[in-house]
Amino acid sequence: MTVNRRRFIQGSAGLSAISAMSLGRAVESSATCVEMSLSAPQIEKPLFIATWPFGKASCEAALQVTQQGGSMVDAIEQGIWVTEADVKNASVGIGGIPNAAGDVELDACIMTGPDHNAGSVGAIQDVLHPISVARMVMEKTPHVMLVGDGAQRFAFDNGVSPTDLLTAEQRKRWQAWQAAESVKKPQIDEDHHDTIAMLGIDTKGDLYGGCSTSGWGYKIPGRIGDSPIIGSGLYVDNQVGAAGATGLGENVMRHCGSFLVVEMMRNGATPTEACEQAVRRIAELDPKNLGNLDINFIALSKQGGFGAAGTSQGFRYSVASPKESRIVSAKAMTEKAIGPEGGNRK
Ligand code: SD4
């Protein structure tokens, strides 16, 4: 039935092209667009996806915001609040692992598809909800990104109250890390990193996204990862799709990871294929880091299809729509799958 409908549409597009030759190009692109939407899974909108299983509570909160009449920007912001406020989450917001000096430094960004706008903060301290400061940067300033003391001053000037983000538990761990001379290097492994990247599509098909993290545990003070960098940790293109990243930021930001995923979708890849292709491209350019890339992407297409892929065996992500709320396993790309034999190299 899908095929017949597609043929019919392509056929009628052909007739239109004959009767309006100068519009041939526009007709062709609308046929392609319909074909893509027919092959996308049927989803109910609004829909939110977020990295990791802890993203489920954030996606559900975002959905609830829209169901109560809130905007998509409110939904992304308030969905991410849930993870930022969770003291048990050691890699986002309060309770996050501090930097090498014992200060919790947070990165966050937000992006809106319809107006292609963005706001971002990097290495900000003493702020409970960096996602909200990123939103304020987007809405109240002519800038896209503020970092460090300037970002903090901006937040306080705009009514944010200071919050001590270092929990007693993390202080104890940081002290132990400092005492252990032999392991005095940043820690990034399954236990020491996680980030929330959240993407959403509304009933009109408009796309939005946000991202928040405390980043690489015990990082050098001032280090900013991929998460607040537009195009690296997050990218939204309202014509094509949106993507977000989690993992080792240095390996994502050297390749403009999320932008790359969106461009793969622009070239016709499904969200899962786009994530896989981006991982392969990164592996090709970065063979020395092959076994150690630690990059994971989630993607959402303009048609509402979603998917993910990552180098971590256990990468999982969350999805919520009026129809369902669940945790999904991402396509796991082993070193063999992305290496010379499995990669695109000739
Ligand atoms: C960073 N990408 O700061 C973040 C950390 C992360 O899963 O996503 N961990 O490098």
Residues whose N, C-alpha, C, O or C-beta is under 5 A from the ligand:
A	BS01	SD4	H193 D194 T195 T213 G215 W216 G225 D226 S227 A245 T246 G247 L248 G249 E250
